[in-house]
């Protein structure tokens, strides 16, 4: 009923899961991840206990392949209808597909990734996800690389019953909001006619609102640019003697506070200001 990819970033610092299904709210059931430990996807008559169990095993140094074996061995339920993928802090990922999963069902694993799906349009879904993952550049943020792989599976036919939901979960030390959490990305599309595309739209918004700016792209807030910014802020009702304070005040209302750097302005923030973002008073 579902196809997913569980993977680790090239530098080993991030772990994540991307998943899509003809199933309501797939993100509430399939993915789990823990920073510096690993990630798991449990699906096809999913055993949600696999999520804490696999992360606990990975956290004690058990490899992904052995973790999957332990999950299956300890499952008193319909194991042959289960499907699971696991990736740890290093080494290859591991995947399992029970013999009674609905056709087409199967998976593939390699260094730092595991891909699996059931009730799919065909084996090309898993194959295209793998090809897209392997073709992804190492420097691409893990969330975007996972999404591209998931999109490839969706375009290859995905769940043969149709589309309904998708989710993306990525964790890394200190990459959450304001650096106070390890949850880098946690996005869910619970019921939508084109959930993977919608997930992509949400990821772009997430990057705008919750990512720190790239230092090399910041523009000095001086001269004509400073005058322009001050004028636009005044038009939006945020005038004051201190330009940094006025910009920060406006940005807080616009949910762009993560991108504020004193004395400079992020081009994305500038674009948003120029587009008329904010309330005109």
N, C-alpha and C positions, 0 to 999 in steps of 0.2 A: 504493500500500500504506500510505500515511501522510498525515496532515494536520498542518500546523504553522503557527505564527505567529512571525515574527521582528520584534522591535520595539525602539524606543528610548523611554525615559521622556520625559515632557513637558518636563522641565528639561534633557534631553540628557545627564544624568550617568550613566545606567545603560542597558545593552543586554542583551537576553535572547532566549531561544528557548523556546517550549513546543511539545511534539510528542506525538502519540499514534499507535499503529499496531497492526495485527494482525501483529506481528513481535517476535521475542524481543529484549529489551534495546535498544529503539530509541534510547535515550539514549547508547549507545556508538558510534553511527554518524552520526546526523543533525546534532546541534547543535555549534556552536563559537562562542566569543565572546571578545573582548579589550577590557578596560576602556579607555574613551575612544577606541576605534577602531571597533568595530562587532560585528555578529553575523551568522551564516549558518546556514541549514538546507539540507543536501544529501540528496536522497531519490529514490525510484524508480530502482532500479539505481544507487544513490548512488555518486558519485565522491568518496571521502573526501579526495582531494587538494584538492578545492574549499575545504576548511576552512582550511588554512594559506595557500593561494593567495589566497583572497578577503581574509583579514585582512591579508596582506602588501600587497595592492593598496590597500585602504582606509587602511592606515597611512601610505601615501605620498601620500594626498590624492585618490586616484581615487574618483569618485562611485560610488554603489551601482549605478546603471544601467550605467555603463561597466565596472564590475567584473564584472557578470554577462555582459556581451558578451565580455569577455576570457576568462572561464572557459570559455564555450561555444566560442569560437574556438580555444582552445588544447587542447581535449579531443579526443584521438585515438580515444576509445571511442564507444559508441553514444549520441551526444548526443541523438537524438530520443527516447530512453527516459529521459532525465534530467529532474530537477526541482530547482530551487534558488531560495532566497529570500535576499536580502542587505539589510542596513540598515547605514548608516554613521553617522558622528558628527553629520551634519546632512543636510537635504534629504530627498527621497522615497526610499522603499525600492524594490527591484526584484525581480521574480520571473520565472522562465522555466519553461515546461512544454513538453517535447518532444512532437511530434505522435504518437509511438508509445507514449506513456504509457497505461496501462490506464484505461479509462473508469470513472467519470467523473473527468476530470482537468482542473485549471485553477488559476488563481490571480488575485490582485488585489493591488495595491500603492498606497500613498499616502504622505503625509508621515509619515515615521518608522516605517513598518510594511510588511511583505510577508507575504501569506498564500497558502498553496499546499497542494494535496492531490491524490492520485491514488487510483484504485480506491475512490472514495467512493460513498456512497449517492446523491449527486446534487449539483448546484451549490449547493443550499441550505446545505451544510456550510460552504463557503467564505463564502457570503453571511452566514450567522449568526455566524460567527467575526468577520467584519468589523463587523457591526452591534454586537456585544458590545464589541469593542475601541473603537469610536468612542463608544459610550455610557459607557465607563468614565471615572470622574473622574480628572483629572490628578494629584490628590494621593494616589491609591491607590498603594502600593508596586508597582513594576513586576512582581514575581513574582506578586502577587495579581491584578493586572490581566490578565496573560498567562494565568493559570490560568482566570479567568472566561471569557475568549475561547475557550480550548481546550474548556472545558466546554460552551459553546454549540454548538460543532461536534460534539462527542460526542453531545449531545442531539438534534442534527439528523440523526443517522444515522452520522456518522463514517465509518470504514473499513467498506465494505459486507461484508467478510468476518468482521467481529467485532472484539473487543477483546483486547488482550494486554499491551501495555506503554505507558508514557508517561514523559516526562522534562521537567524544568524547569531551565534554566541561566540565571543572571543574574549580570552582572559590573558593578562600579562601583569607582572608586578607594577603597581603604581600607575597604570594606564587608564584607570577609571576617572570619573569626574573630579576635577581639581586635584588629581593625584592621591585621593583619599580612598580609592577602591582599586581592586584588581580586575574588575569587570570592564573591559575595554569597549565592547559592543554587545548589546543585548536587545535585538530587534525581532519583532514578531508580526507577521501578517496572518491573522487568524482565519479570515474568510474573504476571499477576493477572487475575481475571475482570472487575474494574471498575477499571482502572488510573488513570483520571482522578480518580475519587473518592478512591482511595488516595493519589494525589499530593497532593490537597487536605489529607488528614489529615496527611501528612508535612510539608507546608508550615506548618501550624499548629504542629506540634511544633518545627520549625526556628525559627520565630519565638520560641517560648518559650525555647529553649535557646541560640540564637545571636544574638539581637538585643539591643542595648542598651535599657534601659528609657526610656520617655518621661518626661523630667524633670518635666513638669507633673503626672504621675500619682503621683509618689513621696510616700510618707507619712512624716512625722517619727517617728523611732523613740524616742518619749518617753512618759511617763505610763503609762496602762493598756495601751496597745498594746505598749510596751516590756516590761511585765510579762508580758503574754500570750506574746509572742515568746520571752522568756527561759524561761518555763515549758514551752512546746512544744519548744524546743531541748533543754532538760534531759531531757524525756521521750524525745527521739530520741537521747540520749547525747552531746549537744554543749553541756554546761554549762561556764561559766567566768566569771571576773570581768569580762571585756570582752565586751559583747554583740555589738559589731561583729565581733570575732574569732570568736566562737562561730557567728554567722550565716554568716560567710564560710566557715568550716570545713564546716558542714553543706551550704551551697550548692555547694561544690566537689565534694562527694560526689554531690550530686543533679544535677550538670552545669548548674547555674544561675549559675555564677560571673560570667557576662557581665552579670547583672542586679543585682549587688551594688554599692551606693553607701553609703559610711560615713555613719552617722547617720540613714539613711532605709531604707525598705523598699518594694520594688516590689509593687503589689497582686497581680501574678501570682505572685510569690514567696510572699507571704502566703497566697494561696489554696492553693498547693501545700503549704505547711507545715500549714495548717489541715486539709487533706484527709488528713493522715497520711503525707505523703511522707517518705521516709527510713526508716532502720532503728530500731525501738524496742528499747532495751536495758534 
